[in-house]
Amino acid sequence: MKGYLFALIFFAFLLYACEETIDEFSGFQKQEMEFLLAGDSAKVWERVSRWEDGVEVEFSDCEKQNRMLFIAGNNDESKRLLYTFDTEVCDSESFCNENIKYCISDTAQCNRDPDFCELLDEGTLYLGTWEVKEPASKGGTTDQLLIKLWPRTRITTVTSISSLAFSYEFSELEANGTINVKEDYILLE
């Protein structure tokens, strides 16, 4: 009888131990997302696709191989956001004609921080700053990325992120109404 009882308890233990439990992923904490975006110092992300209201946008020559550089910073300082384009296929004037908001933001940032801008190569714009939004509750998770382009802050929702790729979505007000944008990036450096 003891052997039977032991076998029954052992069998129940095995069933309990082998039960599959899946914890749903609830997002990253602020510091984790900051590290994925910028690492210890900086990371370069190349834009590989852009969708506007669910339709994939064909990139012009000036928009191909565009990259965002997220620079890490201390919690007390702004984290710089740079944007680069390939000067071999697109000159600065053509780029600014197609991306006037980025060039206006670059001018405003460089007026505030001219010493930093003197260090930048041609084809690199100082877009503004970035930060991961604080979670709603202490110790909670977040999916909000704030990109501060002069004169406004773009609130984006990070829809997927790993050490090699990330995607985010935001709404942008245009002359003909609001468009919903999704952009996908892959890690270069």
Secondary structure, 3 states (H helix, E strand, C coil): CHHHHHHHHHHHHHHHHCCCCCCCCCCECHHHHHHHHHCCCEEEEEEEEEEECCEECCCCCCCCCCEEEEECCCCCCCEEEEEECCCCCCCHHHHHHHCHHHHHHHHHHHHHCHHHHCCCCCCEEEEEEEEECCCCCCCCCECEEEEEECCEEEEEEEEEECCCEEEEEEEEEECCEEEEEEEEEEECC
